[in-house]
């Protein structure tokens, strides 16, 4: 186990994002979903994730956009979200402690819950959001 510390800098965000998504890319349940959508654009996706978490955790507003629309029609179910939350929480706990680490886990769970509810609503309706 590494020495755990508070999330304080963009380098901490990069460490978290890089290690989390390396787990995702190797996970039997998640890798195909992510790789099918992202394909060869992993560097671009990681940069976007750095900016998102930098905005959320460090209050440095570098992410502008809406996180849900790219996920609206992904072929995922409850177990995908459950695995995502598990891997994300494990990665946070592996490297970090403190208030921002707890906020990261809480925010990840909150987003997963919100995404699941929205996706279910769209899949059970003829309504299609403008994306």
N, CA, C and O atoms as a GROMACS GRO file, in nm:
protein
  524
    1UNK      N    1   0.085  -0.119   0.000
    1UNK     CA    2   0.000   0.000   0.000
    1UNK      C    3   0.088   0.125   0.000
    1UNK      O    4   0.191   0.130   0.068
    2UNK      N    5   0.048   0.222  -0.076
    2UNK     CA    6   0.123   0.346  -0.082
    2UNK      C    7   0.087   0.434   0.036
    2UNK      O    8  -0.014   0.412   0.104
    3UNK      N    9   0.171   0.535   0.061
    3UNK     CA   10   0.136   0.634   0.161
    3UNK      C   11   0.020   0.716   0.107
    3UNK      O   12   0.028   0.771  -0.002
    4UNK      N   13  -0.086   0.722   0.184
    4UNK     CA   14  -0.203   0.794   0.139
    4UNK      C   15  -0.195   0.939   0.185
    4UNK      O   16  -0.138   0.969   0.290
    5UNK      N   17  -0.252   1.026   0.105
    5UNK     CA   18  -0.247   1.169   0.135
    5UNK      C   19  -0.375   1.235   0.090
    5UNK      O   20  -0.459   1.172   0.026
    6UNK      N   21  -0.390   1.361   0.124
    6UNK     CA   22  -0.505   1.440   0.080
    6UNK      C   23  -0.491   1.471  -0.069
    6UNK      O   24  -0.380   1.482  -0.120
    7UNK      N   25  -0.603   1.485  -0.138
    7UNK     CA   26  -0.604   1.530  -0.277
    7UNK      C   27  -0.587   1.681  -0.275
    7UNK      O   28  -0.674   1.753  -0.225
    8UNK      N   29  -0.474   1.728  -0.330
    8UNK     CA   30  -0.442   1.871  -0.320
    8UNK      C   31  -0.408   1.938  -0.452
    8UNK      O   32  -0.422   2.060  -0.465
    9UNK      N   33  -0.363   1.862  -0.549
    9UNK     CA   34  -0.310   1.923  -0.671
    9UNK      C   35  -0.364   1.852  -0.796
    9UNK      O   36  -0.425   1.745  -0.787
   10UNK      N   37  -0.339   1.912  -0.910
   10UNK     CA   38  -0.375   1.850  -1.036
   10UNK      C   39  -0.298   1.719  -1.055
   10UNK      O   40  -0.348   1.626  -1.118
   11UNK      N   41  -0.177   1.710  -1.002
   11UNK     CA   42  -0.102   1.584  -1.011
   11UNK      C   43  -0.172   1.474  -0.933
   11UNK      O   44  -0.170   1.358  -0.974
   12UNK      N   45  -0.233   1.508  -0.820
   12UNK     CA   46  -0.310   1.410  -0.744
   12UNK      C   47  -0.431   1.364  -0.825
   12UNK      O   48  -0.464   1.245  -0.828
   13UNK      N   49  -0.496   1.458  -0.892
   13UNK     CA   50  -0.611   1.425  -0.977
   13UNK      C   51  -0.566   1.331  -1.089
   13UNK      O   52  -0.634   1.233  -1.118
   14UNK      N   53  -0.454   1.362  -1.152
   14UNK     CA   54  -0.404   1.277  -1.261
   14UNK      C   55  -0.374   1.136  -1.210
   14UNK      O   56  -0.406   1.038  -1.278
   15UNK      N   57  -0.314   1.126  -1.093
   15UNK     CA   58  -0.285   0.995  -1.034
   15UNK      C   59  -0.414   0.916  -1.015
   15UNK      O   60  -0.422   0.799  -1.053
   16UNK      N   61  -0.513   0.978  -0.957
   16UNK     CA   62  -0.642   0.913  -0.934
   16UNK      C   63  -0.706   0.869  -1.066
   16UNK      O   64  -0.743   0.753  -1.080
   17UNK      N   65  -0.718   0.960  -1.160
   17UNK     CA   66  -0.785   0.932  -1.287
   17UNK      C   67  -0.708   0.825  -1.365
   17UNK      O   68  -0.770   0.731  -1.416
   18UNK      N   69  -0.577   0.838  -1.375
   18UNK     CA   70  -0.498   0.742  -1.452
   18UNK      C   71  -0.509   0.601  -1.394
   18UNK      O   72  -0.528   0.504  -1.468
   19UNK      N   73  -0.497   0.588  -1.264
   19UNK     CA   74  -0.502   0.455  -1.202
   19UNK      C   75  -0.643   0.396  -1.207
   19UNK      O   76  -0.660   0.276  -1.227
   20UNK      N   77  -0.743   0.482  -1.189
   20UNK     CA   78  -0.880   0.433  -1.198
   20UNK      C   79  -0.910   0.381  -1.339
   20UNK      O   80  -0.961   0.270  -1.355
   21UNK      N   81  -0.879   0.460  -1.440
   21UNK     CA   82  -0.912   0.417  -1.576
   21UNK      C   83  -0.824   0.303  -1.625
   21UNK      O   84  -0.864   0.231  -1.716
   22UNK      N   85  -0.705   0.285  -1.568
   22UNK     CA   86  -0.628   0.166  -1.604
   22UNK      C   87  -0.698   0.041  -1.550
   22UNK      O   88  -0.694  -0.065  -1.612
   23UNK      N   89  -0.763   0.053  -1.433
   23UNK     CA   90  -0.842  -0.059  -1.380
   23UNK      C   91  -0.964  -0.084  -1.467
   23UNK      O   92  -0.998  -0.199  -1.496
   24UNK      N   93  -1.031   0.023  -1.509
   24UNK     CA   94  -1.149   0.011  -1.594
   24UNK      C   95  -1.112  -0.062  -1.723
   24UNK      O   96  -1.186  -0.149  -1.768
   25UNK      N   97  -1.000  -0.026  -1.783
   25UNK     CA   98  -0.959  -0.084  -1.910
   25UNK      C   99  -0.923  -0.232  -1.899
   25UNK      O  100  -0.914  -0.302  -2.000
   26UNK      N  101  -0.903  -0.281  -1.777
   26UNK     CA  102  -0.872  -0.422  -1.757
   26UNK      C  103  -0.989  -0.500  -1.697
   26UNK      O  104  -0.982  -0.623  -1.685
   27UNK      N  105  -1.095  -0.431  -1.659
   27UNK     CA  106  -1.207  -0.495  -1.592
   27UNK      C  107  -1.295  -0.568  -1.693
   27UNK      O  108  -1.334  -0.512  -1.795
   28UNK      N  109  -1.325  -0.695  -1.665
   28UNK     CA  110  -1.402  -0.777  -1.758
   28UNK      C  111  -1.540  -0.721  -1.789
   28UNK      O  112  -1.590  -0.737  -1.901
   29UNK      N  113  -1.604  -0.655  -1.693
   29UNK     CA  114  -1.737  -0.601  -1.715
   29UNK      C  115  -1.735  -0.465  -1.785
   29UNK      O  116  -1.822  -0.437  -1.868
   30UNK      N  117  -1.638  -0.382  -1.753
   30UNK     CA  118  -1.638  -0.244  -1.800
   30UNK      C  119  -1.554  -0.217  -1.925
   30UNK      O  120  -1.586  -0.125  -2.002
   31UNK      N  121  -1.451  -0.293  -1.946
   31UNK     CA  122  -1.354  -0.257  -2.052
   31UNK      C  123  -1.417  -0.246  -2.190
   31UNK      O  124  -1.384  -0.154  -2.264
   32UNK      N  125  -1.506  -0.337  -2.225
   32UNK     CA  126  -1.564  -0.332  -2.360
   32UNK      C  127  -1.653  -0.210  -2.379
   32UNK      O  128  -1.652  -0.148  -2.485
   33UNK      N  129  -1.730  -0.175  -2.277
   33UNK     CA  130  -1.816  -0.056  -2.286
   33UNK      C  131  -1.731   0.067  -2.311
   33UNK      O  132  -1.758   0.145  -2.403
   34UNK      N  133  -1.628   0.085  -2.229
   34UNK     CA  134  -1.543   0.204  -2.241
   34UNK      C  135  -1.462   0.203  -2.370
   34UNK      O  136  -1.457   0.303  -2.441
   35UNK      N  137  -1.400   0.090  -2.399
   35UNK     CA  138  -1.315   0.084  -2.518
   35UNK      C  139  -1.395   0.097  -2.647
   35UNK      O  140  -1.347   0.156  -2.744
   36UNK      N  141  -1.517   0.043  -2.649
   36UNK     CA  142  -1.600   0.056  -2.769
   36UNK      C  143  -1.638   0.201  -2.796
   36UNK      O  144  -1.645   0.243  -2.912
   37UNK      N  145  -1.661   0.276  -2.692
   37UNK     CA  146  -1.702   0.416  -2.708
   37UNK      C  147  -1.581   0.507  -2.728
   37UNK      O  148  -1.579   0.590  -2.818
   38UNK      N  149  -1.481   0.490  -2.644
   38UNK     CA  150  -1.365   0.581  -2.646
   38UNK      C  151  -1.268   0.546  -2.758
   38UNK      O  152  -1.207   0.635  -2.818
   39UNK      N  153  -1.254   0.419  -2.788
   39UNK     CA  154  -1.166   0.370  -2.893
   39UNK      C  155  -1.024   0.422  -2.873
   39UNK      O  156  -0.962   0.395  -2.770
   40UNK      N  157  -0.972   0.497  -2.969
   40UNK     CA  158  -0.833   0.545  -2.959
   40UNK      C  159  -0.824   0.687  -2.901
   40UNK      O  160  -0.721   0.752  -2.912
   41UNK      N  161  -0.933   0.734  -2.840
   41UNK     CA  162  -0.936   0.869  -2.786
   41UNK      C  163  -0.913   0.872  -2.634
   41UNK      O  164  -0.961   0.964  -2.567
   42UNK      N  165  -0.842   0.774  -2.580
   42UNK     CA  166  -0.818   0.771  -2.436
   42UNK      C  167  -0.745   0.895  -2.386
   42UNK      O  168  -0.785   0.948  -2.282
   43UNK      N  169  -0.642   0.945  -2.453
   43UNK     CA  170  -0.577   1.067  -2.402
   43UNK      C  171  -0.675   1.184  -2.389
   43UNK      O  172  -0.671   1.257  -2.290
   44UNK      N  173  -0.761   1.201  -2.487
   44UNK     CA  174  -0.861   1.308  -2.484
   44UNK      C  175  -0.960   1.286  -2.368
   44UNK      O  176  -0.995   1.381  -2.297
   45UNK      N  177  -1.003   1.162  -2.350
   45UNK     CA  178  -1.096   1.132  -2.241
   45UNK      C  179  -1.032   1.158  -2.105
   45UNK      O  180  -1.094   1.216  -2.017
   46UNK      N  181  -0.909   1.115  -2.089
   46UNK     CA  182  -0.840   1.136  -1.960
   46UNK      C  183  -0.823   1.284  -1.931
   46UNK      O  184  -0.842   1.327  -1.818
   47UNK      N  185  -0.788   1.363  -2.032
   47UNK     CA  186  -0.776   1.508  -2.012
   47UNK      C  187  -0.908   1.568  -1.964
   47UNK      O  188  -0.911   1.652  -1.875
   48UNK      N  189  -1.016   1.523  -2.024
   48UNK     CA  190  -1.148   1.572  -1.984
   48UNK      C  191  -1.178   1.533  -1.839
   48UNK      O  192  -1.234   1.612  -1.763
   49UNK      N  193  -1.139   1.411  -1.802
   49UNK     CA  194  -1.162   1.365  -1.664
   49UNK      C  195  -1.075   1.441  -1.564
   49UNK      O  196  -1.118   1.468  -1.452
   50UNK      N  197  -0.952   1.475  -1.603
   50UNK     CA  198  -0.868   1.557  -1.515
   50UNK      C  199  -0.939   1.690  -1.487
   50UNK      O  200  -0.948   1.734  -1.372
   51UNK      N  201  -0.988   1.752  -1.593
   51UNK     CA  202  -1.054   1.882  -1.577
   51UNK      C  203  -1.182   1.871  -1.493
   51UNK      O  204  -1.210   1.956  -1.410
   52UNK      N  205  -1.258   1.764  -1.517
   52UNK     CA  206  -1.381   1.745  -1.439
   52UNK      C  207  -1.349   1.734  -1.290
   52UNK      O  208  -1.406   1.807  -1.209
   53UNK      N  209  -1.258   1.644  -1.254
   53UNK     CA  210  -1.228   1.624  -1.112
   53UNK      C  211  -1.152   1.741  -1.052
   53UNK      O  212  -1.165   1.768  -0.932
   54UNK      N  213  -1.074   1.812  -1.131
   54UNK     CA  214  -1.007   1.934  -1.083
   54UNK      C  215  -1.113   2.038  -1.045
   54UNK      O  216  -1.099   2.106  -0.944
   55UNK      N  217  -1.217   2.048  -1.126
   55UNK     CA  218  -1.325   2.141  -1.096
   55UNK      C  219  -1.401   2.099  -0.972
   55UNK      O  220  -1.429   2.182  -0.885
   56UNK      N  221  -1.435   1.972  -0.963
   56UNK     CA  222  -1.515   1.920  -0.851
   56UNK      C  223  -1.437   1.923  -0.719
   56UNK      O  224  -1.490   1.966  -0.617
   57UNK      N  225  -1.313   1.877  -0.720
   57UNK     CA  226  -1.241   1.856  -0.595
   57UNK      C  227  -1.151   1.972  -0.554
   57UNK      O  228  -1.128   1.994  -0.435
   58UNK      N  229  -1.100   2.047  -0.651
   58UNK     CA  230  -1.006   2.154  -0.618
   58UNK      C  231  -1.066   2.293  -0.635
   58UNK      O  232  -1.001   2.393  -0.607
   59UNK      N  233  -1.190   2.299  -0.680
   59UNK     CA  234  -1.256   2.427  -0.706
   59UNK      C  235  -1.178   2.514  -0.803
   59UNK      O  236  -1.179   2.637  -0.794
   60UNK      N  237  -1.109   2.449  -0.896
   60UNK     CA  238  -1.039   2.519  -1.003
   60UNK      C  239  -1.120   2.491  -1.130
   60UNK      O  240  -1.112   2.382  -1.185
   61UNK      N  241  -1.196   2.586  -1.174
   61UNK     CA  242  -1.295   2.564  -1.279
   61UNK      C  243  -1.231   2.554  -1.417
   61UNK      O  244  -1.212   2.653  -1.488
   62UNK      N  245  -1.198   2.429  -1.453
   62UNK     CA  246  -1.136   2.401  -1.581
   62UNK      C  247  -1.225   2.312  -1.669
   62UNK      O  248  -1.196   2.294  -1.787
   63UNK      N  249  -1.332   2.258  -1.612
   63UNK     CA  250  -1.425   2.174  -1.688
   63UNK      C  251  -1.550   2.254  -1.720
   63UNK      O  252  -1.613   2.312  -1.631
   64UNK      N  253  -1.584   2.257  -1.846
   64UNK     CA  254  -1.706   2.322  -1.891
   64UNK      C  255  -1.780   2.224  -1.980
   64UNK      O  256  -1.726   2.178  -2.081
   65UNK      N  257  -1.898   2.193  -1.943
   65UNK     CA  258  -1.975   2.098  -2.021
   65UNK      C  259  -2.076   2.029  -1.933
   65UNK      O  260  -2.093   2.062  -1.816
   66UNK      N  261  -2.143   1.935  -1.992
   66UNK     CA  262  -2.244   1.857  -1.922
   66UNK      C  263  -2.198   1.711  -1.923
   66UNK      O  264  -2.185   1.652  -2.030
   67UNK      N  265  -2.175   1.654  -1.807
   67UNK     CA  266  -2.122   1.518  -1.805
   67UNK      C  267  -2.219   1.410  -1.850
   67UNK      O  268  -2.175   1.305  -1.898
   68UNK      N  269  -2.349   1.432  -1.838
   68UNK     CA  270  -2.442   1.323  -1.868
   68UNK      C  271  -2.459   1.291  -2.017
   68UNK      O  272  -2.455   1.173  -2.052
   69UNK      N  273  -2.478   1.387  -2.105
   69UNK     CA  274  -2.512   1.353  -2.244
   69UNK      C  275  -2.426   1.247  -2.311
   69UNK      O  276  -2.481   1.162  -2.382
   70UNK      N  277  -2.294   1.246  -2.294
   70UNK     CA  278  -2.217   1.140  -2.360
   70UNK      C  279  -2.250   0.999  -2.309
   70UNK      O  280  -2.218   0.900  -2.374
   71UNK      N  281  -2.313   0.992  -2.193
   71UNK     CA  282  -2.344   0.863  -2.132
   71UNK      C  283  -2.489   0.820  -2.153
   71UNK      O  284  -2.527   0.708  -2.118
   72UNK      N  285  -2.571   0.907  -2.210
   72UNK     CA  286  -2.716   0.889  -2.212
   72UNK      C  287  -2.761   0.754  -2.269
   72UNK      O  288  -2.856   0.695  -2.217
   73UNK      N  289  -2.697   0.706  -2.370
   73UNK     CA  290  -2.747   0.586  -2.436
   73UNK      C  291  -2.643   0.473  -2.438
   73UNK      O  292  -2.644   0.390  -2.529
   74UNK      N  293  -2.557   0.471  -2.340
   74UNK     CA  294  -2.460   0.362  -2.331
   74UNK      C  295  -2.531   0.232  -2.294
   74UNK      O  296  -2.632   0.234  -2.223
   75UNK      N  297  -2.480   0.119  -2.341
   75UNK     CA  298  -2.541  -0.010  -2.309
   75UNK      C  299  -2.494  -0.060  -2.171
   75UNK      O  300  -2.415  -0.154  -2.161
   76UNK      N  301  -2.544   0.004  -2.068
   76UNK     CA  302  -2.503  -0.032  -1.933
   76UNK      C  303  -2.624  -0.058  -1.845
   76UNK      O  304  -2.734  -0.010  -1.871
   77UNK      N  305  -2.600  -0.135  -1.739
   77UNK     CA  306  -2.704  -0.170  -1.643
   77UNK      C  307  -2.650  -0.144  -1.502
   77UNK      O  308  -2.538  -0.096  -1.484
   78UNK      N  309  -2.732  -0.175  -1.404
   78UNK     CA  310  -2.697  -0.151  -1.265
   78UNK      C  311  -2.560  -0.206  -1.229
   78UNK      O  312  -2.481  -0.140  -1.161
   79UNK      N  313  -2.531  -0.328  -1.275
   79UNK     CA  314  -2.403  -0.391  -1.238
   79UNK      C  315  -2.282  -0.314  -1.291
   79UNK      O  316  -2.176  -0.318  -1.230
   80UNK      N  317  -2.297  -0.244  -1.404
   80UNK     CA  318  -2.188  -0.163  -1.456
   80UNK      C  319  -2.160  -0.045  -1.362
   80UNK      O  320  -2.045  -0.014  -1.331
   81UNK      N  321  -2.267   0.020  -1.318
   81UNK     CA  322  -2.250   0.132  -1.224
   81UNK      C  323  -2.193   0.084  -1.092
   81UNK      O  324  -2.106   0.149  -1.034
   82UNK      N  325  -2.242  -0.030  -1.047
   82UNK     CA  326  -2.193  -0.086  -0.921
   82UNK      C  327  -2.042  -0.114  -0.928
   82UNK      O  328  -1.968  -0.084  -0.834
   83UNK      N  329  -1.999  -0.171  -1.040
   83UNK     CA  330  -1.856  -0.200  -1.057
   83UNK      C  331  -1.775  -0.071  -1.067
   83UNK      O  332  -1.667  -0.061  -1.008
   84UNK      N  333  -1.827   0.028  -1.141
   84UNK     CA  334  -1.760   0.157  -1.154
   84UNK      C  335  -1.738   0.218  -1.016
   84UNK      O  336  -1.628   0.263  -0.985
   85UNK      N  337  -1.842   0.220  -0.935
   85UNK     CA  338  -1.833   0.277  -0.800
   85UNK      C  339  -1.732   0.201  -0.716
   85UNK      O  340  -1.653   0.261  -0.643
   86UNK      N  341  -1.734   0.069  -0.726
   86UNK     CA  342  -1.640  -0.014  -0.649
   86UNK      C  343  -1.495   0.018  -0.687
   86UNK      O  344  -1.411   0.042  -0.600
   87UNK      N  345  -1.467   0.018  -0.817
   87UNK     CA  346  -1.330   0.045  -0.863
   87UNK      C  347  -1.286   0.187  -0.829
   87UNK      O  348  -1.172   0.210  -0.790
   88UNK      N  349  -1.378   0.282  -0.844
   88UNK     CA  350  -1.343   0.421  -0.814
   88UNK      C  351  -1.314   0.436  -0.665
   88UNK      O  352  -1.213   0.496  -0.628
   89UNK      N  353  -1.399   0.384  -0.581
   89UNK     CA  354  -1.377   0.392  -0.437
   89UNK      C  355  -1.248   0.324  -0.394
   89UNK      O  356  -1.175   0.377  -0.310
   90UNK      N  357  -1.219   0.208  -0.451
   90UNK     CA  358  -1.094   0.138  -0.419
   90UNK      C  359  -0.973   0.222  -0.460
   90UNK      O  360  -0.874   0.228  -0.388
   91UNK      N  361  -0.982   0.285  -0.575
   91UNK     CA  362  -0.869   0.366  -0.623
   91UNK      C  363  -0.849   0.488  -0.534
   91UNK      O  364  -0.736   0.520  -0.497
   92UNK      N  365  -0.957   0.555  -0.500
   92UNK     CA  366  -0.946   0.669  -0.408
   92UNK      C  367  -0.881   0.624  -0.278
   92UNK      O  368  -0.786   0.686  -0.231
   93UNK      N  369  -0.932   0.516  -0.220
   93UNK     CA  370  -0.881   0.468  -0.090
   93UNK      C  371  -0.738   0.418  -0.098
   93UNK      O  372  -0.665   0.422   0.001
   94UNK      N  373  -0.697   0.371  -0.214
   94UNK     CA  374  -0.560   0.321  -0.231
   94UNK      C  375  -0.458   0.434  -0.218
   94UNK      O  376  -0.349   0.413  -0.164
   95UNK      N  377  -0.492   0.552  -0.266
   95UNK     CA  378  -0.395   0.661  -0.273
   95UNK      C  379  -0.424   0.780  -0.182
   95UNK      O  380  -0.334   0.856  -0.150
   96UNK      N  381  -0.550   0.796  -0.140
   96UNK     CA  382  -0.586   0.921  -0.074
   96UNK      C  383  -0.669   0.901   0.053
   96UNK      O  384  -0.737   0.801   0.070
   97UNK      N  385  -0.659   1.001   0.140
   97UNK     CA  386  -0.741   1.010   0.259
   97UNK      C  387  -0.789   1.155   0.270
   97UNK      O  388  -0.742   1.243   0.198
   98UNK      N  389  -0.882   1.177   0.359
   98UNK     CA  390  -0.920   1.314   0.390
   98UNK      C  391  -1.052   1.355   0.328
   98UNK      O  392  -1.122   1.276   0.266
   99UNK      N  393  -1.082   1.481   0.348
   99UNK     CA  394  -1.210   1.539   0.308
   99UNK      C  395  -1.234   1.529   0.157
   99UNK      O  396  -1.343   1.493   0.114
  100UNK      N  397  -1.133   1.560   0.078
  100UNK     CA  398  -1.152   1.556  -0.068
  100UNK      C  399  -1.165   1.413  -0.118
  100UNK      O  400  -1.237   1.386  -0.214
  101UNK      N  401  -1.096   1.321  -0.054
  101UNK     CA  402  -1.110   1.180  -0.092
  101UNK      C  403  -1.253   1.133  -0.066
  101UNK      O  404  -1.312   1.064  -0.149
  102UNK      N  405  -1.307   1.171   0.046
  102UNK     CA  406  -1.446   1.135   0.077
  102UNK      C  407  -1.542   1.204  -0.018
  102UNK      O  408  -1.641   1.145  -0.061
  103UNK      N  409  -1.513   1.328  -0.052
  103UNK     CA  410  -1.597   1.401  -0.147
  103UNK      C  411  -1.592   1.334  -0.285
  103UNK      O  412  -1.694   1.324  -0.353
  104UNK      N  413  -1.475   1.287  -0.325
  104UNK     CA  414  -1.462   1.220  -0.455
  104UNK      C  415  -1.550   1.095  -0.458
  104UNK      O  416  -1.623   1.072  -0.555
  105UNK      N  417  -1.544   1.015  -0.353
  105UNK     CA  418  -1.626   0.893  -0.350
  105UNK      C  419  -1.775   0.927  -0.348
  105UNK      O  420  -1.854   0.865  -0.418
  106UNK      N  421  -1.812   1.027  -0.267
  106UNK     CA  422  -1.951   1.068  -0.260
  106UNK      C  423  -1.999   1.119  -0.395
  106UNK      O  424  -2.108   1.083  -0.441
  107UNK      N  425  -1.918   1.201  -0.459
  107UNK     CA  426  -1.956   1.257  -0.589
  107UNK      C  427  -1.968   1.147  -0.694
  107UNK      O  428  -2.060   1.150  -0.776
  108UNK      N  429  -1.877   1.050  -0.692
  108UNK     CA  430  -1.886   0.938  -0.786
  108UNK      C  431  -2.014   0.859  -0.767
  108UNK      O  432  -2.080   0.824  -0.865
  109UNK      N  433  -2.050   0.832  -0.642
  109UNK     CA  434  -2.174   0.759  -0.614
  109UNK      C  435  -2.296   0.841  -0.657
  109UNK      O  436  -2.391   0.787  -0.714
  110UNK      N  437  -2.293   0.967  -0.629
  110UNK     CA  438  -2.404   1.057  -0.664
  110UNK      C  439  -2.423   1.063  -0.815
  110UNK      O  440  -2.536   1.056  -0.864
  111UNK      N  441  -2.313   1.076  -0.888
  111UNK     CA  442  -2.322   1.080  -1.034
  111UNK      C  443  -2.375   0.949  -1.090
  111UNK      O  444  -2.459   0.949  -1.180
  112UNK      N  445  -2.327   0.837  -1.037
  112UNK     CA  446  -2.373   0.707  -1.085
  112UNK      C  447  -2.524   0.692  -1.063
  112UNK      O  448  -2.597   0.645  -1.150
  113UNK      N  449  -2.569   0.733  -0.947
  113UNK     CA  450  -2.712   0.725  -0.916
  113UNK      C  451  -2.794   0.814  -1.011
  113UNK      O  452  -2.897   0.772  -1.064
  114UNK      N  453  -2.747   0.935  -1.032
  114UNK     CA  454  -2.817   1.028  -1.121
  114UNK      C  455  -2.818   0.975  -1.265
  114UNK      O  456  -2.922   0.978  -1.332
  115UNK      N  457  -2.704   0.926  -1.312
  115UNK     CA  458  -2.696   0.873  -1.448
  115UNK      C  459  -2.791   0.755  -1.465
  115UNK      O  460  -2.860   0.745  -1.566
  116UNK      N  461  -2.795   0.664  -1.366
  116UNK     CA  462  -2.884   0.548  -1.374
  116UNK      C  463  -3.030   0.592  -1.386
  116UNK      O  464  -3.104   0.540  -1.469
  117UNK      N  465  -3.070   0.688  -1.303
  117UNK     CA  466  -3.209   0.734  -1.306
  117UNK      C  467  -3.242   0.798  -1.440
  117UNK      O  468  -3.347   0.771  -1.497
  118UNK      N  469  -3.154   0.883  -1.490
  118UNK     CA  470  -3.180   0.949  -1.619
  118UNK      C  471  -3.182   0.848  -1.733
  118UNK      O  472  -3.269   0.855  -1.820
  119UNK      N  473  -3.089   0.754  -1.732
  119UNK     CA  474  -3.084   0.655  -1.839
  119UNK      C  475  -3.210   0.569  -1.839
  119UNK      O  476  -3.266   0.537  -1.944
  120UNK      N  477  -3.255   0.531  -1.721
  120UNK     CA  478  -3.377   0.451  -1.710
  120UNK      C  479  -3.497   0.530  -1.763
  120UNK      O  480  -3.581   0.476  -1.835
  121UNK      N  481  -3.504   0.657  -1.727
  121UNK     CA  482  -3.613   0.741  -1.775
  121UNK      C  483  -3.613   0.750  -1.927
  121UNK      O  484  -3.718   0.737  -1.990
  122UNK      N  485  -3.496   0.773  -1.986
  122UNK     CA  486  -3.488   0.785  -2.132
  122UNK      C  487  -3.518   0.653  -2.201
  122UNK      O  488  -3.581   0.651  -2.307
  123UNK      N  489  -3.473   0.543  -2.143
  123UNK     CA  490  -3.496   0.412  -2.204
  123UNK      C  491  -3.642   0.368  -2.195
  123UNK      O  492  -3.687   0.287  -2.276
  124UNK      N  493  -3.716   0.420  -2.099
  124UNK     CA  494  -3.856   0.384  -2.080
  124UNK      C  495  -3.951   0.488  -2.138
  124UNK      O  496  -4.070   0.490  -2.105
  125UNK      N  497  -3.900   0.575  -2.222
  125UNK     CA  498  -3.981   0.684  -2.274
  125UNK      C  499  -3.948   0.707  -2.420
  125UNK      O  500  -3.839   0.672  -2.468
  126UNK      N  501  -4.041   0.765  -2.490
  126UNK     CA  502  -4.013   0.801  -2.630
  126UNK      C  503  -3.940   0.935  -2.637
  126UNK      O  504  -3.893   0.975  -2.744
  127UNK      N  505  -3.932   1.004  -2.524
  127UNK     CA  506  -3.861   1.133  -2.517
  127UNK      C  507  -3.713   1.111  -2.539
  127UNK      O  508  -3.654   1.019  -2.482
  128UNK      N  509  -3.652   1.193  -2.620
  128UNK     CA  510  -3.508   1.188  -2.642
  128UNK      C  511  -3.451   1.327  -2.614
  128UNK      O  512  -3.496   1.425  -2.673
  129UNK      N  513  -3.354   1.335  -2.524
  129UNK     CA  514  -3.296   1.466  -2.494
  129UNK      C  515  -3.216   1.520  -2.610
  129UNK      O  516  -3.168   1.444  -2.694
  130UNK      N  517  -3.204   1.648  -2.615
  130UNK     CA  518  -3.116   1.711  -2.713
  130UNK      C  519  -2.974   1.695  -2.662
  130UNK      O  520  -2.941   1.744  -2.554
  131UNK      N  521  -2.893   1.630  -2.737
  131UNK     CA  522  -2.755   1.605  -2.694
  131UNK      C  523  -2.661   1.675  -2.788
  131UNK      O  524  -2.540   1.668  -2.771
   0.00000   0.00000   0.00000
